[in-house]
Amino acid sequence: MTYQRHPSQRLNELYAHKSFQGANPETAKFIFVGRDPNWAANVEQQSSFPQIESYLQDGVAFWESKGVHHPFLLPDYKGDGKRFHRMFSNMKLTSEYAKNISFVELLPFPTTGMSGSNRKSFLSYLMSNDNQKHLLKLESYFEDKTKIVFVSPGIITDLRLILKQKQIFKAVQKIETTPKISVDVLRHENIRIHTHFSNAISLSTLDQMRRIIDFE
């Protein structure tokens, strides 16, 4: 599957209204930063699509009513992205946390295919003038010390590219990631660096992240 902006008009309409998933990042305490909101190419034809629409309209209400934080965890969703949210669910957060958990990606619109298969296209979207406003809003969450921002080393790499080209995300200048990232959650001011959920994230790391959410 070619990596591209998702062709679904309805999905793009939903993201034009809310370019995040879960709780509103303006009010949420914990921001999980991803690369792009990736969905199956045939998502509109799937029986789970009404649930996906409901989730994207109100992620907090979805979690509270369905008992799972994301529609990828519903049995009838087919496509990429399941591992990320399945691993996230291993933190065993209940819907009581819903109002404080937000997922914000570097791109504000839905995609399909894998960004790793076409890095050039991803970077073109990332660095476009159309994405500038979204990146500046995302930077404001890094700058807000009342929030805890979770990122993986790969996202740090992307943020450094943005910093180099656009002078946005100066907060990442002094961050150093080390090999122990596979087992430890690293701390830099209000930023927490962890193994990506889609990679070999350990139960120890997930436990550390859960404790951060419970006690920060």
Backbone hydrogen bonds, N-H to C=O, Kabsch-Sander energy under -0.5 kcal/mol:
donor,donor_aa,acceptor,acceptor_aa,energy
4,Q,112,T,-2.2
6,H,110,P,-2.8
12,N,8,S,-2.0
13,E,9,Q,-2.1
14,L,10,R,-2.2
15,Y,11,L,-1.9
16,A,12,N,-1.9
17,H,13,E,-1.2
18,K,14,L,-2.0
21,Q,103,F,-2.6
23,A,101,I,-2.6
27,T,24,N,-1.5
28,A,24,N,-2.0
30,F,100,N,-2.6
31,I,29,K,-0.5
31,I,148,I,-2.6
32,F,30,F,-0.5
32,F,102,S,-3.0
33,V,31,I,-0.6
33,V,150,F,-2.6
34,G,32,F,-0.5
34,G,104,V,-1.9
38,N,36,D,-1.2
39,W,111,T,-2.7
43,V,40,A,-1.6
45,Q,42,N,-1.5
46,Q,42,N,-0.6
46,Q,43,V,-1.1
49,F,46,Q,-1.8
51,Q,48,S,-0.7
52,I,48,S,-1.9
53,E,49,F,-2.9
54,S,50,P,-2.1
55,Y,51,Q,-2.4
56,L,52,I,-2.7
57,Q,53,E,-1.6
58,D,54,S,-1.9
59,G,22,G,-0.7
62,F,58,D,-1.9
63,W,59,G,-2.0
64,E,60,V,-2.3
65,S,61,A,-2.2
66,K,62,F,-3.0
67,G,63,W,-1.9
73,L,70,H,-1.8
74,L,71,P,-1.7
77,Y,74,L,-1.5
82,K,79,G,-0.6
85,H,81,G,-1.4
86,R,82,K,-2.6
87,M,83,R,-2.8
88,F,84,F,-2.1
89,S,85,H,-1.9
90,N,86,R,-0.5
90,N,87,M,-1.1
91,M,88,F,-1.9
92,K,89,S,-2.1
97,Y,94,T,-2.1
98,A,95,S,-1.3
100,N,97,Y,-2.3
101,I,98,A,-1.1
102,S,30,F,-2.4
102,S,100,N,-0.5
103,F,21,Q,-3.0
104,V,32,F,-2.2
104,V,102,S,-0.5
106,L,34,G,-1.4
107,L,35,R,-0.8
111,T,37,P,-2.6
112,T,4,Q,-2.3
114,M,1,M,-0.6
115,S,113,G,-0.5
117,S,114,M,-1.5
118,N,115,S,-1.2
122,F,118,N,-2.0
123,L,119,R,-2.7
124,S,120,K,-1.8
125,Y,121,S,-2.2
126,L,122,F,-2.9
127,M,123,L,-2.6
128,S,124,S,-0.5
128,S,125,Y,-0.8
131,N,128,S,-1.2
132,Q,129,N,-1.2
135,L,131,N,-2.2
136,L,132,Q,-2.3
137,K,133,K,-1.9
138,L,134,H,-2.4
139,E,135,L,-2.6
140,S,136,L,-1.4
141,Y,137,K,-0.8
141,Y,138,L,-1.0
142,F,138,L,-1.2
143,E,139,E,-1.9
144,D,140,S,-0.9
145,K,143,E,-1.0
147,K,144,D,-1.9
148,I,29,K,-2.7
149,V,147,K,-0.5
149,V,190,N,-2.5
150,F,31,I,-3.2
150,F,148,I,-0.6
151,V,192,R,-2.6
155,I,152,S,-0.5
156,I,152,S,-2.0
157,T,153,P,-2.0
158,D,154,G,-1.7
159,L,155,I,-2.8
160,R,156,I,-2.1
161,L,157,T,-1.5
162,I,158,D,-2.1
163,L,159,L,-2.6
164,K,160,R,-2.3
165,Q,161,L,-1.8
166,K,162,I,-3.6
167,Q,162,I,-0.6
167,Q,163,L,-1.8
172,V,169,F,-1.6
173,Q,170,K,-1.5
175,I,172,V,-1.2
181,I,178,T,-2.0
182,S,179,P,-1.4
183,V,180,K,-2.1
184,D,180,K,-2.4
186,L,184,D,-0.7
186,L,193,I,-2.2
188,H,191,I,-2.5
191,I,188,H,-2.8
192,R,149,V,-3.1
193,I,186,L,-2.4
194,H,151,V,-2.3
195,T,181,I,-0.6
199,N,196,H,-1.7
201,I,199,N,-2.1
202,S,182,S,-0.6
206,L,202,S,-2.2
207,D,203,L,-2.2
208,Q,204,S,-2.1
209,M,205,T,-2.4
210,R,206,L,-2.4
211,R,207,D,-2.1
212,I,208,Q,-2.0
213,I,209,M,-2.3
214,D,210,R,-2.1
215,F,211,R,-2.0
216,E,212,I,-2.6
